Amino acid sequence: MAEKIKVKVETEWFDIPTLYDMRDDEFERHVNDDELFYVDHHEIARSSIAGYPIATTKEQLDIVIAHLESFRDTLRSR
């Protein structure tokens, strides 16, 4: 069985109204400035908030992307 690690992390984030009201260019900057995810020096995709690994291979990243894309029809549009 895979080992899971539990950590407590102090974080900062935008609340829902702020995120919803954010202009697309501001949100794009938020995403592109590695505020959600980044690739570390070992070429591992990680959460910027907690630092945990998201994907270690391109194939795993494709699975993450497909999962995120599955949310598309559920989210509201402006």
Phi and psi restraints in degrees (range 20) as a CNS / XPLOR table:
assign (resid 1 and name C) (resid 2 and name N)
       (resid 2 and name CA) (resid 2 and name C) 1.0 -67.5 20.0 2
assign (resid 2 and name N) (resid 2 and name CA)
       (resid 2 and name C) (resid 3 and name N) 1.0 141.8 20.0 2
assign (resid 2 and name C) (resid 3 and name N)
       (resid 3 and name CA) (resid 3 and name C) 1.0 -86.1 20.0 2
assign (resid 3 and name N) (resid 3 and name CA)
       (resid 3 and name C) (resid 4 and name N) 1.0 133.1 20.0 2
assign (resid 3 and name C) (resid 4 and name N)
       (resid 4 and name CA) (resid 4 and name C) 1.0 -110.9 20.0 2
assign (resid 4 and name N) (resid 4 and name CA)
       (resid 4 and name C) (resid 5 and name N) 1.0 146.7 20.0 2
assign (resid 4 and name C) (resid 5 and name N)
       (resid 5 and name CA) (resid 5 and name C) 1.0 -118.0 20.0 2
assign (resid 5 and name N) (resid 5 and name CA)
       (resid 5 and name C) (resid 6 and name N) 1.0 135.3 20.0 2
assign (resid 5 and name C) (resid 6 and name N)
       (resid 6 and name CA) (resid 6 and name C) 1.0 -107.7 20.0 2
assign (resid 6 and name N) (resid 6 and name CA)
       (resid 6 and name C) (resid 7 and name N) 1.0 127.5 20.0 2
assign (resid 6 and name C) (resid 7 and name N)
       (resid 7 and name CA) (resid 7 and name C) 1.0 -132.4 20.0 2
assign (resid 7 and name N) (resid 7 and name CA)
       (resid 7 and name C) (resid 8 and name N) 1.0 151.3 20.0 2
assign (resid 7 and name C) (resid 8 and name N)
       (resid 8 and name CA) (resid 8 and name C) 1.0 -109.9 20.0 2
assign (resid 8 and name N) (resid 8 and name CA)
       (resid 8 and name C) (resid 9 and name N) 1.0 127.2 20.0 2
assign (resid 8 and name C) (resid 9 and name N)
       (resid 9 and name CA) (resid 9 and name C) 1.0 -130.7 20.0 2
assign (resid 9 and name N) (resid 9 and name CA)
       (resid 9 and name C) (resid 10 and name N) 1.0 133.7 20.0 2
assign (resid 9 and name C) (resid 10 and name N)
       (resid 10 and name CA) (resid 10 and name C) 1.0 -82.9 20.0 2
assign (resid 10 and name N) (resid 10 and name CA)
       (resid 10 and name C) (resid 11 and name N) 1.0 127.9 20.0 2
assign (resid 10 and name C) (resid 11 and name N)
       (resid 11 and name CA) (resid 11 and name C) 1.0 -132.1 20.0 2
assign (resid 11 and name N) (resid 11 and name CA)
       (resid 11 and name C) (resid 12 and name N) 1.0 164.5 20.0 2
assign (resid 11 and name C) (resid 12 and name N)
       (resid 12 and name CA) (resid 12 and name C) 1.0 -122.7 20.0 2
assign (resid 12 and name N) (resid 12 and name CA)
       (resid 12 and name C) (resid 13 and name N) 1.0 143.6 20.0 2
assign (resid 12 and name C) (resid 13 and name N)
       (resid 13 and name CA) (resid 13 and name C) 1.0 -156.7 20.0 2
assign (resid 13 and name N) (resid 13 and name CA)
       (resid 13 and name C) (resid 14 and name N) 1.0 170.5 20.0 2
assign (resid 13 and name C) (resid 14 and name N)
       (resid 14 and name CA) (resid 14 and name C) 1.0 -88.1 20.0 2
assign (resid 14 and name N) (resid 14 and name CA)
       (resid 14 and name C) (resid 15 and name N) 1.0 141.1 20.0 2
assign (resid 14 and name C) (resid 15 and name N)
       (resid 15 and name CA) (resid 15 and name C) 1.0 -74.9 20.0 2
assign (resid 15 and name N) (resid 15 and name CA)
       (resid 15 and name C) (resid 16 and name N) 1.0 169.0 20.0 2
assign (resid 15 and name C) (resid 16 and name N)
       (resid 16 and name CA) (resid 16 and name C) 1.0 -60.5 20.0 2
assign (resid 16 and name N) (resid 16 and name CA)
       (resid 16 and name C) (resid 17 and name N) 1.0 -48.5 20.0 2
assign (resid 16 and name C) (resid 17 and name N)
       (resid 17 and name CA) (resid 17 and name C) 1.0 -60.6 20.0 2
assign (resid 17 and name N) (resid 17 and name CA)
       (resid 17 and name C) (resid 18 and name N) 1.0 -39.6 20.0 2
assign (resid 17 and name C) (resid 18 and name N)
       (resid 18 and name CA) (resid 18 and name C) 1.0 -65.1 20.0 2
assign (resid 18 and name N) (resid 18 and name CA)
       (resid 18 and name C) (resid 19 and name N) 1.0 -45.4 20.0 2
assign (resid 18 and name C) (resid 19 and name N)
       (resid 19 and name CA) (resid 19 and name C) 1.0 -63.9 20.0 2
assign (resid 19 and name N) (resid 19 and name CA)
       (resid 19 and name C) (resid 20 and name N) 1.0 -41.8 20.0 2
assign (resid 19 and name C) (resid 20 and name N)
       (resid 20 and name CA) (resid 20 and name C) 1.0 -64.0 20.0 2
assign (resid 20 and name N) (resid 20 and name CA)
       (resid 20 and name C) (resid 21 and name N) 1.0 -39.4 20.0 2
assign (resid 20 and name C) (resid 21 and name N)
       (resid 21 and name CA) (resid 21 and name C) 1.0 -80.6 20.0 2
assign (resid 21 and name N) (resid 21 and name CA)
       (resid 21 and name C) (resid 22 and name N) 1.0 -7.9 20.0 2
assign (resid 21 and name C) (resid 22 and name N)
       (resid 22 and name CA) (resid 22 and name C) 1.0 -66.1 20.0 2
assign (resid 22 and name N) (resid 22 and name CA)
       (resid 22 and name C) (resid 23 and name N) 1.0 133.3 20.0 2
assign (resid 22 and name C) (resid 23 and name N)
       (resid 23 and name CA) (resid 23 and name C) 1.0 -63.8 20.0 2
assign (resid 23 and name N) (resid 23 and name CA)
       (resid 23 and name C) (resid 24 and name N) 1.0 153.6 20.0 2
assign (resid 23 and name C) (resid 24 and name N)
       (resid 24 and name CA) (resid 24 and name C) 1.0 -58.7 20.0 2
assign (resid 24 and name N) (resid 24 and name CA)
       (resid 24 and name C) (resid 25 and name N) 1.0 -38.5 20.0 2
assign (resid 24 and name C) (resid 25 and name N)
       (resid 25 and name CA) (resid 25 and name C) 1.0 -67.6 20.0 2
assign (resid 25 and name N) (resid 25 and name CA)
       (resid 25 and name C) (resid 26 and name N) 1.0 -34.6 20.0 2
assign (resid 25 and name C) (resid 26 and name N)
       (resid 26 and name CA) (resid 26 and name C) 1.0 -67.7 20.0 2
assign (resid 26 and name N) (resid 26 and name CA)
       (resid 26 and name C) (resid 27 and name N) 1.0 -42.5 20.0 2
assign (resid 26 and name C) (resid 27 and name N)
       (resid 27 and name CA) (resid 27 and name C) 1.0 -64.7 20.0 2
assign (resid 27 and name N) (resid 27 and name CA)
       (resid 27 and name C) (resid 28 and name N) 1.0 -40.9 20.0 2
assign (resid 27 and name C) (resid 28 and name N)
       (resid 28 and name CA) (resid 28 and name C) 1.0 -60.9 20.0 2
assign (resid 28 and name N) (resid 28 and name CA)
       (resid 28 and name C) (resid 29 and name N) 1.0 -41.5 20.0 2
assign (resid 28 and name C) (resid 29 and name N)
       (resid 29 and name CA) (resid 29 and name C) 1.0 -63.3 20.0 2
assign (resid 29 and name N) (resid 29 and name CA)
       (resid 29 and name C) (resid 30 and name N) 1.0 -42.2 20.0 2
assign (resid 29 and name C) (resid 30 and name N)
       (resid 30 and name CA) (resid 30 and name C) 1.0 -57.2 20.0 2
assign (resid 30 and name N) (resid 30 and name CA)
       (resid 30 and name C) (resid 31 and name N) 1.0 -46.0 20.0 2
assign (resid 30 and name C) (resid 31 and name N)
       (resid 31 and name CA) (resid 31 and name C) 1.0 -70.3 20.0 2
assign (resid 31 and name N) (resid 31 and name CA)
       (resid 31 and name C) (resid 32 and name N) 1.0 -45.7 20.0 2
assign (resid 31 and name C) (resid 32 and name N)
       (resid 32 and name CA) (resid 32 and name C) 1.0 -72.1 20.0 2
assign (resid 32 and name N) (resid 32 and name CA)
       (resid 32 and name C) (resid 33 and name N) 1.0 -19.7 20.0 2
assign (resid 32 and name C) (resid 33 and name N)
       (resid 33 and name CA) (resid 33 and name C) 1.0 -85.6 20.0 2
assign (resid 33 and name N) (resid 33 and name CA)
       (resid 33 and name C) (resid 34 and name N) 1.0 20.0 20.0 2
assign (resid 33 and name C) (resid 34 and name N)
       (resid 34 and name CA) (resid 34 and name C) 1.0 61.0 20.0 2
assign (resid 34 and name N) (resid 34 and name CA)
       (resid 34 and name C) (resid 35 and name N) 1.0 30.9 20.0 2
assign (resid 34 and name C) (resid 35 and name N)
       (resid 35 and name CA) (resid 35 and name C) 1.0 -83.1 20.0 2
assign (resid 35 and name N) (resid 35 and name CA)
       (resid 35 and name C) (resid 36 and name N) 1.0 -12.4 20.0 2
assign (resid 35 and name C) (resid 36 and name N)
       (resid 36 and name CA) (resid 36 and name C) 1.0 -111.3 20.0 2
assign (resid 36 and name N) (resid 36 and name CA)
       (resid 36 and name C) (resid 37 and name N) 1.0 -47.5 20.0 2
assign (resid 36 and name C) (resid 37 and name N)
       (resid 37 and name CA) (resid 37 and name C) 1.0 -139.7 20.0 2
assign (resid 37 and name N) (resid 37 and name CA)
       (resid 37 and name C) (resid 38 and name N) 1.0 156.2 20.0 2
assign (resid 37 and name C) (resid 38 and name N)
       (resid 38 and name CA) (resid 38 and name C) 1.0 -153.1 20.0 2
assign (resid 38 and name N) (resid 38 and name CA)
       (resid 38 and name C) (resid 39 and name N) 1.0 165.1 20.0 2
assign (resid 38 and name C) (resid 39 and name N)
       (resid 39 and name CA) (resid 39 and name C) 1.0 -108.6 20.0 2
assign (resid 39 and name N) (resid 39 and name CA)
       (resid 39 and name C) (resid 40 and name N) 1.0 124.2 20.0 2
assign (resid 39 and name C) (resid 40 and name N)
       (resid 40 and name CA) (resid 40 and name C) 1.0 -82.0 20.0 2
assign (resid 40 and name N) (resid 40 and name CA)
       (resid 40 and name C) (resid 41 and name N) 1.0 -178.3 20.0 2
assign (resid 40 and name C) (resid 41 and name N)
       (resid 41 and name CA) (resid 41 and name C) 1.0 -69.9 20.0 2
assign (resid 41 and name N) (resid 41 and name CA)
       (resid 41 and name C) (resid 42 and name N) 1.0 -10.0 20.0 2
assign (resid 41 and name C) (resid 42 and name N)
       (resid 42 and name CA) (resid 42 and name C) 1.0 -97.2 20.0 2
assign (resid 42 and name N) (resid 42 and name CA)
       (resid 42 and name C) (resid 43 and name N) 1.0 7.9 20.0 2
assign (resid 42 and name C) (resid 43 and name N)
       (resid 43 and name CA) (resid 43 and name C) 1.0 65.4 20.0 2
assign (resid 43 and name N) (resid 43 and name CA)
       (resid 43 and name C) (resid 44 and name N) 1.0 39.3 20.0 2
assign (resid 43 and name C) (resid 44 and name N)
       (resid 44 and name CA) (resid 44 and name C) 1.0 -109.8 20.0 2
assign (resid 44 and name N) (resid 44 and name CA)
       (resid 44 and name C) (resid 45 and name N) 1.0 129.4 20.0 2
assign (resid 44 and name C) (resid 45 and name N)
       (resid 45 and name CA) (resid 45 and name C) 1.0 -75.9 20.0 2
assign (resid 45 and name N) (resid 45 and name CA)
       (resid 45 and name C) (resid 46 and name N) 1.0 128.5 20.0 2
assign (resid 45 and name C) (resid 46 and name N)
       (resid 46 and name CA) (resid 46 and name C) 1.0 -130.0 20.0 2
assign (resid 46 and name N) (resid 46 and name CA)
       (resid 46 and name C) (resid 47 and name N) 1.0 157.8 20.0 2
assign (resid 46 and name C) (resid 47 and name N)
       (resid 47 and name CA) (resid 47 and name C) 1.0 -74.2 20.0 2
assign (resid 47 and name N) (resid 47 and name CA)
       (resid 47 and name C) (resid 48 and name N) 1.0 128.0 20.0 2
assign (resid 47 and name C) (resid 48 and name N)
       (resid 48 and name CA) (resid 48 and name C) 1.0 -71.2 20.0 2
assign (resid 48 and name N) (resid 48 and name CA)
       (resid 48 and name C) (resid 49 and name N) 1.0 -29.4 20.0 2
assign (resid 48 and name C) (resid 49 and name N)
       (resid 49 and name CA) (resid 49 and name C) 1.0 -71.7 20.0 2
assign (resid 49 and name N) (resid 49 and name CA)
       (resid 49 and name C) (resid 50 and name N) 1.0 -50.2 20.0 2
assign (resid 49 and name C) (resid 50 and name N)
       (resid 50 and name CA) (resid 50 and name C) 1.0 -109.0 20.0 2
assign (resid 50 and name N) (resid 50 and name CA)
       (resid 50 and name C) (resid 51 and name N) 1.0 -14.6 20.0 2
assign (resid 50 and name C) (resid 51 and name N)
       (resid 51 and name CA) (resid 51 and name C) 1.0 82.5 20.0 2
assign (resid 51 and name N) (resid 51 and name CA)
       (resid 51 and name C) (resid 52 and name N) 1.0 -0.7 20.0 2
assign (resid 51 and name C) (resid 52 and name N)
       (resid 52 and name CA) (resid 52 and name C) 1.0 -76.5 20.0 2
assign (resid 52 and name N) (resid 52 and name CA)
       (resid 52 and name C) (resid 53 and name N) 1.0 154.9 20.0 2
assign (resid 52 and name C) (resid 53 and name N)
       (resid 53 and name CA) (resid 53 and name C) 1.0 -71.1 20.0 2
assign (resid 53 and name N) (resid 53 and name CA)
       (resid 53 and name C) (resid 54 and name N) 1.0 139.3 20.0 2
assign (resid 53 and name C) (resid 54 and name N)
       (resid 54 and name CA) (resid 54 and name C) 1.0 -100.0 20.0 2
assign (resid 54 and name N) (resid 54 and name CA)
       (resid 54 and name C) (resid 55 and name N) 1.0 -44.7 20.0 2
assign (resid 54 and name C) (resid 55 and name N)
       (resid 55 and name CA) (resid 55 and name C) 1.0 -155.1 20.0 2
assign (resid 55 and name N) (resid 55 and name CA)
       (resid 55 and name C) (resid 56 and name N) 1.0 143.8 20.0 2
assign (resid 55 and name C) (resid 56 and name N)
       (resid 56 and name CA) (resid 56 and name C) 1.0 -111.1 20.0 2
assign (resid 56 and name N) (resid 56 and name CA)
       (resid 56 and name C) (resid 57 and name N) 1.0 -8.5 20.0 2
assign (resid 56 and name C) (resid 57 and name N)
       (resid 57 and name CA) (resid 57 and name C) 1.0 -137.3 20.0 2
assign (resid 57 and name N) (resid 57 and name CA)
       (resid 57 and name C) (resid 58 and name N) 1.0 163.1 20.0 2
assign (resid 57 and name C) (resid 58 and name N)
       (resid 58 and name CA) (resid 58 and name C) 1.0 -62.2 20.0 2
assign (resid 58 and name N) (resid 58 and name CA)
       (resid 58 and name C) (resid 59 and name N) 1.0 -36.3 20.0 2
assign (resid 58 and name C) (resid 59 and name N)
       (resid 59 and name CA) (resid 59 and name C) 1.0 -64.4 20.0 2
assign (resid 59 and name N) (resid 59 and name CA)
       (resid 59 and name C) (resid 60 and name N) 1.0 -41.5 20.0 2
assign (resid 59 and name C) (resid 60 and name N)
       (resid 60 and name CA) (resid 60 and name C) 1.0 -64.8 20.0 2
assign (resid 60 and name N) (resid 60 and name CA)
       (resid 60 and name C) (resid 61 and name N) 1.0 -39.7 20.0 2
assign (resid 60 and name C) (resid 61 and name N)
       (resid 61 and name CA) (resid 61 and name C) 1.0 -62.9 20.0 2
assign (resid 61 and name N) (resid 61 and name CA)
       (resid 61 and name C) (resid 62 and name N) 1.0 -38.9 20.0 2
assign (resid 61 and name C) (resid 62 and name N)
       (resid 62 and name CA) (resid 62 and name C) 1.0 -60.2 20.0 2
assign (resid 62 and name N) (resid 62 and name CA)
       (resid 62 and name C) (resid 63 and name N) 1.0 -37.6 20.0 2
assign (resid 62 and name C) (resid 63 and name N)
       (resid 63 and name CA) (resid 63 and name C) 1.0 -66.2 20.0 2
assign (resid 63 and name N) (resid 63 and name CA)
       (resid 63 and name C) (resid 64 and name N) 1.0 -42.4 20.0 2
assign (resid 63 and name C) (resid 64 and name N)
       (resid 64 and name CA) (resid 64 and name C) 1.0 -62.3 20.0 2
assign (resid 64 and name N) (resid 64 and name CA)
       (resid 64 and name C) (resid 65 and name N) 1.0 -45.1 20.0 2
assign (resid 64 and name C) (resid 65 and name N)
       (resid 65 and name CA) (resid 65 and name C) 1.0 -62.0 20.0 2
assign (resid 65 and name N) (resid 65 and name CA)
       (resid 65 and name C) (resid 66 and name N) 1.0 -44.5 20.0 2
assign (resid 65 and name C) (resid 66 and name N)
       (resid 66 and name CA) (resid 66 and name C) 1.0 -61.0 20.0 2
assign (resid 66 and name N) (resid 66 and name CA)
       (resid 66 and name C) (resid 67 and name N) 1.0 -38.7 20.0 2
assign (resid 66 and name C) (resid 67 and name N)
       (resid 67 and name CA) (resid 67 and name C) 1.0 -64.6 20.0 2
assign (resid 67 and name N) (resid 67 and name CA)
       (resid 67 and name C) (resid 68 and name N) 1.0 -44.5 20.0 2
assign (resid 67 and name C) (resid 68 and name N)
       (resid 68 and name CA) (resid 68 and name C) 1.0 -63.0 20.0 2
assign (resid 68 and name N) (resid 68 and name CA)
       (resid 68 and name C) (resid 69 and name N) 1.0 -40.8 20.0 2
assign (resid 68 and name C) (resid 69 and name N)
       (resid 69 and name CA) (resid 69 and name C) 1.0 -63.3 20.0 2
assign (resid 69 and name N) (resid 69 and name CA)
       (resid 69 and name C) (resid 70 and name N) 1.0 -27.4 20.0 2
assign (resid 69 and name C) (resid 70 and name N)
       (resid 70 and name CA) (resid 70 and name C) 1.0 -67.5 20.0 2
assign (resid 70 and name N) (resid 70 and name CA)
       (resid 70 and name C) (resid 71 and name N) 1.0 -17.5 20.0 2
assign (resid 70 and name C) (resid 71 and name N)
       (resid 71 and name CA) (resid 71 and name C) 1.0 -79.0 20.0 2
assign (resid 71 and name N) (resid 71 and name CA)
       (resid 71 and name C) (resid 72 and name N) 1.0 -17.9 20.0 2
assign (resid 71 and name C) (resid 72 and name N)
       (resid 72 and name CA) (resid 72 and name C) 1.0 -51.3 20.0 2
assign (resid 72 and name N) (resid 72 and name CA)
       (resid 72 and name C) (resid 73 and name N) 1.0 -46.9 20.0 2
assign (resid 72 and name C) (resid 73 and name N)
       (resid 73 and name CA) (resid 73 and name C) 1.0 -74.9 20.0 2
assign (resid 73 and name N) (resid 73 and name CA)
       (resid 73 and name C) (resid 74 and name N) 1.0 -15.5 20.0 2
assign (resid 73 and name C) (resid 74 and name N)
       (resid 74 and name CA) (resid 74 and name C) 1.0 -87.3 20.0 2
assign (resid 74 and name N) (resid 74 and name CA)
       (resid 74 and name C) (resid 75 and name N) 1.0 -32.5 20.0 2
assign (resid 74 and name C) (resid 75 and name N)
       (resid 75 and name CA) (resid 75 and name C) 1.0 -74.5 20.0 2
assign (resid 75 and name N) (resid 75 and name CA)
       (resid 75 and name C) (resid 76 and name N) 1.0 149.1 20.0 2
assign (resid 75 and name C) (resid 76 and name N)
       (resid 76 and name CA) (resid 76 and name C) 1.0 -79.8 20.0 2
assign (resid 76 and name N) (resid 76 and name CA)
       (resid 76 and name C) (resid 77 and name N) 1.0 158.0 20.0 2
assign (resid 76 and name C) (resid 77 and name N)
       (resid 77 and name CA) (resid 77 and name C) 1.0 -104.9 20.0 2
assign (resid 77 and name N) (resid 77 and name CA)
       (resid 77 and name C) (resid 78 and name N) 1.0 159.8 20.0 2
